[in-house]
């Protein structure tokens, strides 16, 4: 009889569903502590059992959307899908992975397409992220910093003018600084058919919002343009402006009067 009790306990433990993601801020997946997951995590991918439903979900460690497989997406459409990412110091975060454009592996961190999400928000919202991942959204400044810290990343912006003209601005080097430096922008290596001045003027600038003014203007540029951005004095782009307004407060690239946009998307990936 004394041999049956340990055997019974073993069988109960073996058949009990495993639950690891009890706290998204400090998750543990198959022995991986995300708070310690730094450069060494590379682009490993792990299939884990989440909760009592034993549903398999792909967790992509550290490397944003590198190697994303649509079969493991939580939601999907023609260009990509929503995945769960583990981002160091941030935790588990859903993000949209573009697997089709220009070789794929893109993590989308900004999209404007219909004006359904208000982007005239405060500092905390821009740090943490907001919106609808299948529509208008902002992934979050802290996530951007962690994904670009110590890594060679590139960034691509897709834009469509209200007139239907399609623009691309691509930067071979993209990095966002830490919160202690107000998430300073660093970009270089421009290519594309949009004006390079749309973002190069804002290079090395800190991020500003209506309640956190870090620009070099006597104005609060975020209030003047109704958005959050790496404003200088104030700049030549406003992709987080008011979707439904024109000129200063609207969505524009380089020339605010003539280059009003009806779509923008910003995304990053590891540089090959």
Secondary structure, DSSP 8 states (H G I E B T S, - for coil): -HHHHHHHHHHHHHTS-----S-GGG-EETTEEGGG--GGGTT-EEEEEETTTTEEEEEEESSTTTT--GGG-SEE-SSEEEEEEEETTTEEEEEEEE-SGGGS-EEEEEEESSS-S-----HHHHHH-EE-TTSSEE--HHHHHHHHTTS-EEEEEEEEETTS-EEEEEEEEEEE--GGGT--EEEEEEEESS-THHHHTTTT---BBTTB--SSSSS-HHHHHTS-B--SSS-SB-TTS-TT--GGGS-BBS-TTT-BEEEEEEEEEE--
